[in-house]
């Protein structure tokens, strides 16, 4: 068995990542606000020994009614749970799987985020993870006293300082600060409580945090930066990177680029797991898998399909759907996503309909086939340093995760590519990452050694 093994995450936002998921006959259309739907998916992923479940999140309805009339037909991310609340409810009903969610650095304060994720880490026994993002949409900005979102450079600059503050707050208490000495009447050692006293360009935060140090030392940090700024930020401080690549060549280049930044920050390459998005459609035969895919594609309403490409290309409802894809005629909100979409259309000379159907199933590497075929692709990417693992974005839930756990996980285990049992009790343990020392305790120990 190889010493290096795949890492697996399940992205389980809503009803699935295909834009017609809610119309699938086996999908509960009201599941997006049903705790039992999410708990079932989480427990299935844990049964399959996944490292983590993951919730993307937005703090507003970012989907626009473009073309007009498309939004009421989409059922896509228009109503959903606040994810920290949901993960806190899932935590006691699971034992091993990591609990990761998005929280924006643009419309939060560092103290709030540090406190919430430290609390989730304690509630779950060391299984919390924070996906660090910068909000990008005007829809979110208008919910937080702004008419438009912050510019690209400001968002990333602010995010770097935000993350630094959160990491500092998680070290407010040393691991052994709480004495609980009933006889002496001493609850905590005041020498082991530290105020951060941060003053920077965007934030002034005194601290200390009023939550004890998280069981993991700090929750796992996840990022999804495609830009060079995002890649370097991930190399400096992230434990996991989610990325989107549709072919192994670009995936290998991205992998090499991010890992190449790590020596600059004194970090070994294995300290960061790169996990591209994977959309698996599994069948016991190739035809069964293809039939599952074609069923979903047949449920795509043209206005809903057009809405999936509108953020990059604008409203194309006035064009012939079977004609060529025109150049973008407006400024896209997400630069990297818009460019990826344009690059996908050009070389294949896709029509508008073909392009929206190509992205209807979600973002990431789509593999339609048997368990062996899907495992072959995963193994190829893993062995050739295009991925350390994968973040599954199933077309529909619960069917997508049920099929993968039943059919693909045993094949990966047979090949020695994936665990049969969890290695430890925390997310950090299962990712094979060391628990970081408290910065103040480390400084004191370094001074003692040089004295």
C-alpha positions as CSV (number, residue, x, y, z in Angstrom):
1,X,0.0,0.0,0.0
2,X,1.3,3.4,-0.9
3,X,2.2,5.7,1.9
4,X,0.5,8.6,0.2
5,X,-3.3,8.3,0.0
6,X,-6.1,10.3,-1.6
7,X,-8.0,12.9,0.5
8,X,-11.7,13.2,-0.2
9,X,-14.2,15.9,0.5
10,X,-17.9,16.1,-0.2
11,X,-19.3,19.4,-1.2
12,X,-22.9,19.1,-0.1
13,X,-24.5,22.5,-0.7
14,X,-28.2,22.2,-1.4
15,X,-29.6,19.5,-3.6
16,X,-26.5,19.0,-5.9
17,X,-24.5,20.9,-8.4
18,X,-26.3,20.1,-11.6
19,X,-28.6,23.1,-12.4
20,X,-31.5,20.7,-12.9
21,X,-30.9,18.6,-9.7
22,X,-34.1,19.7,-8.0
23,X,-36.1,18.2,-10.9
24,X,-34.5,14.8,-10.6
25,X,-37.1,12.2,-9.6
26,X,-35.0,10.9,-6.7
27,X,-34.2,14.3,-5.2
28,X,-36.3,15.7,-2.4
29,X,-37.1,19.2,-3.7
30,X,-37.5,20.6,-0.2
31,X,-34.2,19.1,1.0
32,X,-32.3,22.4,0.9
33,X,-34.1,23.4,4.2
34,X,-34.4,19.9,5.7
35,X,-31.7,19.1,8.3
36,X,-32.3,15.4,7.7
37,X,-31.3,15.7,4.1
38,X,-27.9,17.1,5.0
39,X,-27.4,14.8,8.0
40,X,-28.0,11.8,5.8
41,X,-25.5,12.9,3.2
42,X,-22.9,13.7,5.9
43,X,-23.3,10.3,7.5
44,X,-23.0,8.5,4.1
45,X,-19.8,10.4,3.5
46,X,-18.5,9.4,6.9
47,X,-19.4,5.8,6.2
48,X,-17.3,6.1,3.1
49,X,-14.3,7.4,5.3
50,X,-14.3,10.8,3.6
51,X,-12.0,13.4,5.2
52,X,-14.6,16.2,5.3
53,X,-17.9,17.6,4.2
54,X,-17.8,21.1,2.8
55,X,-20.3,23.9,2.4
56,X,-19.8,26.7,0.0
57,X,-21.8,29.8,1.0
58,X,-22.9,33.2,-0.1
59,X,-24.5,35.9,2.0
60,X,-27.1,36.9,-0.4
61,X,-28.9,35.5,-3.5
62,X,-26.0,35.9,-5.9
63,X,-27.9,34.3,-8.8
64,X,-29.5,36.9,-11.0
65,X,-32.7,36.7,-13.0
66,X,-30.7,36.8,-16.2
67,X,-32.2,36.1,-18.6
68,X,-35.5,37.3,-17.2
69,X,-37.6,34.5,-15.8
70,X,-34.7,32.1,-15.2
71,X,-34.3,32.6,-11.5
72,X,-37.7,31.2,-10.4
73,X,-37.1,28.1,-12.5
74,X,-33.6,27.4,-11.3
75,X,-34.0,26.2,-7.7
76,X,-30.2,26.9,-7.4
77,X,-28.9,28.4,-4.1
78,X,-31.8,30.8,-3.6
79,X,-32.6,29.5,-0.1
80,X,-30.3,27.7,2.3
81,X,-29.2,27.2,5.9
82,X,-26.5,29.4,7.5
83,X,-23.7,26.8,7.5
84,X,-22.1,27.2,10.9
85,X,-25.5,26.6,12.5
86,X,-26.0,23.5,10.3
87,X,-22.6,22.1,11.0
88,X,-23.0,22.6,14.7
89,X,-26.2,20.4,14.4
90,X,-24.4,17.8,12.4
91,X,-21.4,17.6,14.7
92,X,-22.9,15.5,17.5
93,X,-24.4,13.1,15.0
94,X,-21.1,12.3,13.4
95,X,-17.7,11.2,14.9
96,X,-14.9,11.5,12.4
97,X,-15.7,13.5,9.4
98,X,-14.4,17.1,9.1
99,X,-16.8,20.0,9.1
100,X,-15.7,22.8,6.7
101,X,-17.6,25.8,5.5
102,X,-17.1,29.2,3.9
103,X,-17.0,32.5,5.7
104,X,-16.3,35.8,4.0
105,X,-13.5,38.1,5.0
106,X,-15.3,41.0,3.3
107,X,-18.5,41.1,5.3
108,X,-17.4,39.7,8.7
109,X,-15.0,40.8,11.5
110,X,-12.0,38.7,12.4
111,X,-13.2,38.3,16.1
112,X,-16.5,36.9,15.0
113,X,-15.0,34.3,12.7
114,X,-12.3,33.3,15.2
115,X,-14.9,32.8,17.9
116,X,-17.4,30.8,15.7
117,X,-14.9,28.4,14.3
118,X,-13.1,27.9,17.6
119,X,-16.5,27.0,19.1
120,X,-17.3,24.6,16.2
121,X,-13.9,23.0,16.7
122,X,-14.7,22.4,20.5
123,X,-18.3,21.2,19.7
124,X,-17.0,18.7,17.2
125,X,-13.9,17.5,19.1
126,X,-11.5,19.0,16.6
127,X,-13.1,18.7,13.2
128,X,-13.7,22.3,12.1
129,X,-12.3,23.9,9.0
130,X,-12.7,27.5,7.6
131,X,-12.8,28.1,3.8
132,X,-11.4,31.6,3.5
133,X,-13.1,33.6,0.7
134,X,-13.5,37.2,-0.4
135,X,-17.1,38.0,-1.4
136,X,-17.3,39.2,-5.0
137,X,-20.9,40.0,-5.8
138,X,-22.9,43.2,-5.8
139,X,-25.9,41.2,-4.4
140,X,-23.9,40.6,-1.2
141,X,-22.6,44.1,-1.0
142,X,-26.1,45.5,-1.0
143,X,-26.9,43.4,2.1
144,X,-24.0,45.1,4.0
145,X,-24.4,48.8,3.5
146,X,-22.6,49.0,0.1
147,X,-23.8,49.6,-3.4
148,X,-21.0,47.6,-5.0
149,X,-18.4,45.1,-3.8
150,X,-14.8,46.0,-3.0
151,X,-12.3,46.0,-5.8
152,X,-10.2,42.9,-6.5
153,X,-6.9,44.1,-5.0
154,X,-8.6,45.5,-1.8
155,X,-10.5,42.2,-1.2
156,X,-7.3,40.1,-1.3
157,X,-5.3,42.6,0.7
158,X,-8.0,42.8,3.4
159,X,-8.3,39.0,3.4
160,X,-4.6,38.5,4.2
161,X,-4.8,40.7,7.2
162,X,-8.1,39.2,8.3
163,X,-6.5,35.7,8.3
164,X,-3.5,36.9,10.2
165,X,-5.8,38.3,12.9
166,X,-7.9,35.2,13.2
167,X,-4.8,33.0,13.5
168,X,-3.5,35.2,16.2
169,X,-6.7,35.2,18.1
170,X,-6.8,31.4,18.1
171,X,-3.5,31.5,20.1
172,X,-5.0,33.8,22.8
173,X,-4.9,30.9,25.3
174,X,-2.1,28.5,25.7
175,X,-3.1,24.8,25.8
176,X,-2.6,24.5,29.5
177,X,-3.9,27.9,30.5
178,X,-7.0,26.6,32.3
179,X,-5.9,25.1,35.7
180,X,-9.3,24.5,37.2
181,X,-7.6,24.2,40.6
182,X,-10.6,24.1,42.9
183,X,-8.6,23.8,46.1
184,X,-6.4,26.9,45.3
185,X,-9.3,28.7,43.7
186,X,-7.4,29.4,40.5
187,X,-9.4,28.9,37.3
188,X,-6.7,29.9,34.8
189,X,-3.0,30.9,34.7
190,X,-3.0,34.6,33.8
191,X,0.6,34.2,32.4
192,X,-0.9,32.0,29.7
193,X,-3.5,34.4,28.4
194,X,-2.4,36.8,25.7
195,X,-4.0,39.9,24.1
196,X,-3.2,40.1,20.4
197,X,-3.1,44.0,20.2
198,X,-3.3,44.0,16.4
199,X,-3.3,47.3,14.6
200,X,-3.2,47.2,10.8
201,X,-4.5,48.7,7.6
202,X,-8.0,47.3,7.9
203,X,-8.4,46.0,11.5
204,X,-7.7,47.0,15.1
205,X,-8.3,44.0,17.3
206,X,-7.1,43.9,20.9
207,X,-8.2,40.4,21.9
208,X,-7.9,38.0,23.7
209,X,-10.5,35.6,22.3
210,X,-13.1,34.5,24.8
211,X,-12.9,30.9,23.7
212,X,-10.2,28.5,24.7
213,X,-7.6,27.3,22.2
214,X,-9.2,25.0,19.6
215,X,-8.6,21.3,20.0
216,X,-6.7,21.3,16.6
217,X,-4.6,24.3,17.7
218,X,-6.3,26.0,14.9
219,X,-9.1,24.8,12.6
220,X,-8.1,23.7,9.2
221,X,-7.7,26.6,6.7
222,X,-9.1,26.0,3.2
223,X,-8.8,28.3,0.2
224,X,-9.8,28.3,-3.4
225,X,-7.6,30.9,-5.0
226,X,-7.0,30.6,-8.8
227,X,-5.2,33.9,-9.2
228,X,-1.5,34.2,-8.4
229,X,-2.4,36.3,-5.3
230,X,-4.7,33.5,-4.2
231,X,-2.2,30.8,-4.9
232,X,0.5,32.5,-2.9
233,X,-1.9,33.2,0.0
234,X,-2.8,29.5,0.0
235,X,0.9,28.4,-0.1
236,X,1.6,30.7,2.9
237,X,-1.2,29.5,5.3
238,X,-3.7,27.0,3.9
239,X,-4.0,23.4,4.7
240,X,-6.3,22.5,1.8
241,X,-6.9,24.1,-1.6
242,X,-10.0,23.6,-3.6
243,X,-9.5,24.2,-7.3
244,X,-11.3,23.7,-10.6
245,X,-9.6,22.1,-13.6
246,X,-11.1,20.1,-16.4
247,X,-7.9,18.5,-17.8
248,X,-4.8,17.0,-16.2
249,X,-2.4,19.4,-18.0
250,X,-3.6,22.6,-16.4
251,X,-4.2,20.8,-13.1
252,X,-0.5,19.7,-13.0
253,X,0.6,23.3,-13.8
254,X,-1.6,24.7,-11.0
255,X,-0.4,22.0,-8.6
256,X,3.3,22.9,-9.4
257,X,2.6,26.6,-9.1
258,X,1.0,26.5,-5.7
259,X,3.5,24.0,-4.2
260,X,6.3,26.1,-5.7
261,X,5.4,29.0,-3.5
262,X,5.6,27.0,-0.3
263,X,9.4,27.0,0.3
264,X,9.2,30.8,0.4
265,X,7.1,30.4,3.6
266,X,9.2,27.6,5.1
267,X,6.5,25.0,4.5
268,X,7.0,21.5,3.1
269,X,5.0,20.4,0.1
270,X,3.0,17.8,2.0
271,X,1.7,20.4,4.4
272,X,-0.9,21.4,1.8
273,X,-3.5,19.2,0.1
274,X,-4.7,20.3,-3.4
275,X,-8.2,18.9,-4.1
276,X,-9.7,19.7,-7.5
277,X,-13.4,19.5,-7.9
278,X,-14.7,16.1,-9.2
279,X,-18.2,15.4,-10.7
280,X,-18.6,11.7,-10.8
281,X,-21.5,10.0,-12.5
282,X,-21.2,6.3,-11.6
283,X,-22.8,3.3,-13.2
284,X,-22.2,-0.4,-13.0
285,X,-21.8,-0.2,-16.8
286,X,-20.7,2.7,-19.0
287,X,-24.2,2.8,-20.4
288,X,-25.9,3.0,-17.0
289,X,-23.6,6.0,-16.1
290,X,-24.4,7.7,-19.4
291,X,-28.1,7.2,-18.9
292,X,-27.9,8.9,-15.5
293,X,-26.1,11.9,-17.0
294,X,-28.5,12.2,-20.0
295,X,-31.5,12.1,-17.6
296,X,-30.2,15.2,-15.8
297,X,-29.3,17.0,-19.1
298,X,-32.8,16.4,-20.4
299,X,-34.2,18.3,-17.4
300,X,-32.2,21.6,-18.1
301,X,-34.5,24.4,-19.1
302,X,-32.9,26.7,-21.7
303,X,-33.4,29.9,-19.5
304,X,-31.7,28.1,-16.6
305,X,-28.9,26.9,-18.8
306,X,-28.3,30.4,-20.1
307,X,-28.3,31.7,-16.5
308,X,-25.3,29.5,-15.7
309,X,-23.2,31.3,-18.3
310,X,-24.6,34.8,-17.9
311,X,-22.2,35.9,-15.2
312,X,-19.3,35.5,-17.7
313,X,-21.0,36.1,-21.1
314,X,-24.0,38.2,-20.3
315,X,-27.6,37.6,-21.4
316,X,-27.5,35.5,-24.6
317,X,-31.2,34.8,-24.8
318,X,-31.4,36.9,-28.0
319,X,-29.0,34.7,-29.8
320,X,-29.5,31.4,-31.7
321,X,-28.9,28.8,-29.0
322,X,-27.4,26.5,-31.6
323,X,-25.1,29.2,-33.0
324,X,-21.6,30.1,-31.9
325,X,-20.7,31.5,-28.5
326,X,-20.1,35.3,-28.8
327,X,-17.4,37.1,-27.0
328,X,-18.2,38.4,-23.5
329,X,-19.9,41.9,-23.8
330,X,-19.8,42.9,-20.1
331,X,-17.4,42.9,-17.2
332,X,-17.6,39.5,-15.4
333,X,-17.7,39.5,-11.6
334,X,-15.4,36.6,-11.1
335,X,-12.4,37.0,-13.3
336,X,-11.0,33.5,-13.1
337,X,-14.4,31.8,-13.6
338,X,-15.2,33.9,-16.6
339,X,-11.9,33.3,-18.3
340,X,-12.2,29.5,-17.7
341,X,-15.6,29.5,-19.3
342,X,-14.4,31.5,-22.4
343,X,-11.4,29.2,-22.7
344,X,-13.7,26.2,-22.6
345,X,-15.9,27.4,-25.4
346,X,-13.2,28.5,-27.9
347,X,-11.1,25.4,-28.7
348,X,-14.2,23.1,-28.9
349,X,-16.1,25.6,-31.0
350,X,-19.2,25.1,-28.8
351,X,-22.6,26.4,-29.5
352,X,-24.4,28.4,-26.8
353,X,-26.6,25.3,-26.0
354,X,-23.5,23.0,-25.9
355,X,-21.7,25.4,-23.6
356,X,-24.5,25.7,-21.1
357,X,-25.0,22.0,-21.1
358,X,-21.3,21.5,-20.6
359,X,-21.4,23.5,-17.4
360,X,-24.9,22.5,-16.3
361,X,-23.5,19.6,-14.3
362,X,-21.4,21.8,-12.0
363,X,-17.8,23.0,-11.9
364,X,-14.9,20.6,-12.0
365,X,-13.7,17.5,-13.7
366,X,-16.7,15.4,-14.9
367,X,-16.2,11.7,-15.3
368,X,-19.1,9.5,-16.5
369,X,-18.4,5.8,-16.2
370,X,-17.9,2.7,-14.2
371,X,-16.2,2.6,-10.8
372,X,-13.0,1.4,-12.4
373,X,-13.0,4.2,-15.0
374,X,-13.6,6.9,-12.3
375,X,-10.9,5.4,-10.1
376,X,-8.5,5.3,-13.1
377,X,-8.9,9.0,-13.6
378,X,-8.5,9.8,-10.0
379,X,-5.4,7.6,-9.8
380,X,-3.9,9.2,-12.9
381,X,-4.3,12.7,-11.4
382,X,-3.0,11.6,-8.0
383,X,0.1,9.8,-9.3
384,X,1.1,12.5,-11.7
385,X,0.9,15.3,-9.1
386,X,-2.2,17.0,-10.5
387,X,-4.1,16.4,-7.2
388,X,-3.6,15.2,-3.6
389,X,-7.3,14.3,-3.5
390,X,-10.7,15.5,-4.7
391,X,-13.6,17.5,-3.6
392,X,-16.7,15.8,-4.9
393,X,-19.4,18.1,-6.2
394,X,-22.2,15.6,-7.0
395,X,-24.7,16.4,-9.7
396,X,-27.5,15.5,-7.3
397,X,-28.0,14.4,-3.7
398,X,-28.3,12.0,-2.1
399,X,-27.9,9.8,-5.2
400,X,-24.4,11.2,-6.1
401,X,-22.8,10.4,-2.8
402,X,-24.7,7.1,-2.4
403,X,-23.3,5.8,-5.7
404,X,-19.8,6.9,-5.0
405,X,-19.6,5.4,-1.5
406,X,-21.2,2.1,-2.7
407,X,-19.2,1.7,-5.9
408,X,-16.1,3.8,-6.2
409,X,-14.7,3.9,-2.6
410,X,-14.3,0.1,-2.5
411,X,-12.4,0.3,-5.8
412,X,-10.1,3.0,-4.4
413,X,-9.5,0.9,-1.3
414,X,-8.7,-2.2,-3.3
415,X,-6.0,-0.2,-5.1
416,X,-4.5,1.0,-1.8
417,X,-5.3,4.6,-2.8
418,X,-7.7,5.3,0.1
419,X,-8.1,4.5,3.7
420,X,-10.2,1.8,5.2
421,X,-10.4,3.4,8.7
422,X,-9.8,6.9,10.0
423,X,-6.3,7.5,11.2
424,X,-7.3,9.8,14.2
425,X,-10.0,11.7,15.9
426,X,-9.5,15.2,14.4
427,X,-9.6,16.5,10.9
428,X,-6.0,17.5,11.2
429,X,-5.1,13.9,12.2
430,X,-6.9,12.5,9.2
431,X,-5.2,14.9,6.8
432,X,-1.8,13.9,8.3
433,X,-1.0,17.4,9.5
434,X,0.7,18.2,12.7
435,X,-1.0,20.3,15.4
436,X,0.6,23.7,15.3
437,X,2.2,25.0,18.6
438,X,0.9,28.0,20.4
439,X,3.0,30.9,19.2
440,X,3.5,32.3,22.7
441,X,4.5,29.0,24.2
442,X,6.8,28.4,21.3
443,X,8.5,31.8,21.8
444,X,9.0,31.1,25.5
445,X,10.5,27.7,24.8
446,X,12.8,29.2,22.2
447,X,14.0,31.8,24.7
448,X,14.5,29.1,27.4
449,X,16.7,27.2,25.0
450,X,18.9,30.1,24.1
451,X,19.2,31.4,27.7
